[in-house]
Structures are given as structure tokens and as C-alpha cells.
Amino acid sequence: MPPLKNKPVSRRTLDNITRFSSCIGENTEFTGKFSGGENIVVRGHVKGESDACRVVLITETGCWDGKLVADIVIVEGTVNGDIMAGEKIELLSGSKITGNLSCPVIAIETGAVHDGHIDMNTTTRVERFEEKRNNPTKISD
């Protein structure tokens, strides 16, 4: 798959990703298990689980039903299941997650909906952010 075009400039995690190896299209349903060290973008519906994926991006049209394990998980759509990430979880505005989150760094944008627990161990940080727009606003605690 060619490098991502029109990727959001303000998404720091996505800025460092040059390509996604696998894509589930909007009108596609996949049932099964992903494994391996590649980047995956989900625009359709996945019923299953992942293990050892590098980056999983669930777009606004994407839905994941099942356990999701990856290094980095970015959710803009819907996830029904637990998410475990080795590096970072980003929940973008409009995302809907029903399940537990476990990760060292969790960023939840205003407008994201999460129903579940967040596992906080000694290395877990929760970050609050807003998407950078043309007129960025500073977030104060």
C-alpha cells in the first residue's frame, strides 16, 4: 500500500507513520486474528483479535469487536472489547469504546466516549488533549 496521503498534520503518532501494510475497507467485514508486526488501518468491521501488531488505526467508519493488542492503538471509530497497547492509546473525538484500556500512555480527546476501566500501573500516564486546529488553543489543567 502506498504511503498515507492527507494524513492529519497535528496527529503526532500518525506523523511518524509512512504506510499501513493492511487495510480493511469501509464495506468489508473481517473475522479472525491479526498477528505480526505491521500497521493496520480499519475502515470497515473487524470481529476478532490482534496480537503483536505495530499500529492499529480504527477510522471513524471502522468498528472492532474483540480484544485489540498492539504497540499503538488510535481510535476514531468504535471498539467493543479490551484494548492493550505497549506504547500508547489515543481516543479521538467521536470515538466510542466499550472495554478496558491498558497502556503506559493514554490520550483521550474531548468528545471521546469510554465505558470501562483504565489500568493504571506505575508507568501509566493519562494525557488530556484537543486536536490542533487552524487556531490552536492551549489547554490548561
N, C-alpha and C positions, 0 to 999 in steps of 0.2 A: 504494500500500500504506500502511495507517495506521502511525503511529509504533510502534516496538518497545515491547511491554509486557513486564513482568517481566524486563527486561534486568538482568544482574548488576550490582549496585551497585559492586562492587570492581574491575571492569574499567575502567580509566581511559580507554582508547581507545573502548570501547563507550559510556561515559557521555556522550561528546560527539556521538554519532550519534543523530539523531532518527528516521531512517527508512531502510529499504532499498528501492530502486526495483525491484529484480528478485529473485525467489526461485525456486530450483529445489527443488521439493517432494521429500519423502522417497521417494516411489515414482516419481520422474521421472528419466529419463536424457536428457541434452542432449549433442549432438555438434555442435561448431562453434567459433566465435570470438566472444568478448565484446569490444566496444570502446565507448568513451565514458567519460564522467566520472561515472557513477552508482555507488551502493553495491549490492553483490550479496551475497545470503546463499545458501549451497549446503547443502541438507539431503539432496539426492539425489546423483546421479552425473553428473559432467561429464567428457567426453572432448574435449579441445580446448585452447584457449589464451585468454588475455585480454591486452588491451593498453589502457593508459590508464584503467583503472577506478580509482575513488577508494578504496573499501574493499571487500575481499573477505573474507567470513567463511565458513569451512568448519566447519559444526557437527559434533558427534560422530557423526551419521549420514551426514555428507557425505563424498564422495570426489572428488578431482580428479586426472585423468590427463592430464598435459601441462604446458606451460610456463605459469606464472602470473606476470603482471606487473601491479602495481597500486601505488598510493601506500602503502596499509597492507594487510597480509595477516594475518589472525588464523586460526589453525588449531587446531581441536579434534578433527578427524577425520583423514582420510588424504589425503596428497598424494604422487603418483608423478610427479615432474618437478621442474624447477628453479623456484625462487621468487625473483623480483627485485622489491624494493619500494623506492620512492623515499624513504619516511619510516621505516617500522617493520615488522618481522615479529614476531609473537607466537606462540609454540608453547605451547599449553596442555597440562596434564597429560592423558595419554591420546592425544595426537596421535601420528601415525606419518608421518614424512616421509622419502621416498627421493629424494634430489636435492640439488643445490647451493643454498645460500642466499646472497643478495647484498643488503645493505641497510646504511644508516648506523647503525640501532639494531636489535638483535636481542635479544628477551627469550625465554628458554627456561625454562619452569616445570618443576619437579621432576616426573618421570614422563613427560615428552615423550620420544619416540624419534626420533633423526635419523641417517640414514645418508647421508653426503655431505660436501661441503666447505662451509666458510663463508668467503666472500670478505671479507677484512678490508683495507679501504683506510684511508687516514689519517683518515677521518671516521667509520669504523665503530666502534660500541661494542657490547659484548655485556653484557646485563643478566641477572642471575640473580634470579628472584623466586618467591614462592609466593603462591597465591591467598589473598586475605584472607578469613578465615572469621569466625564469631561471636567467637572468641577469637584475634585476630591474633597471630602470632608474629613476632618480629624476626629477620631473617636476618643472621647475622654472617659476615664473609668469612674 
